[in-house]
Amino acid sequence: MILNTVFLLETVDAAAGIQELLLTRVEWVTCGANLNAKARFNRTSLEGIAASASSCNDVVCRMNSLFHLVHLFLP
């Protein structure tokens, strides 16, 4: 009984643990990529900086929903 309660609480906590709610558009994906959470400025060449996207001008108007089912057909 205790394991079922812990499992339920972990499931609810994981679902409620959204830190940033971003809309599914290219604009929000590219702007969200600029977080650089683990950037280390230890060299002049900036090799320790996480990858980022600079363009926030594109908007996706529609999407092929079958694209998300591709993994079901892969070996």
Buried (B, 14 or more C-beta within 10 A) or exposed (E): EEEEEEEEEEEEEEEEEEEEEEEEBBBBBBBEBEEEEEEEEEEEEEEEEEEEEEEBEEEEEEEEEEEEEEEEEEE
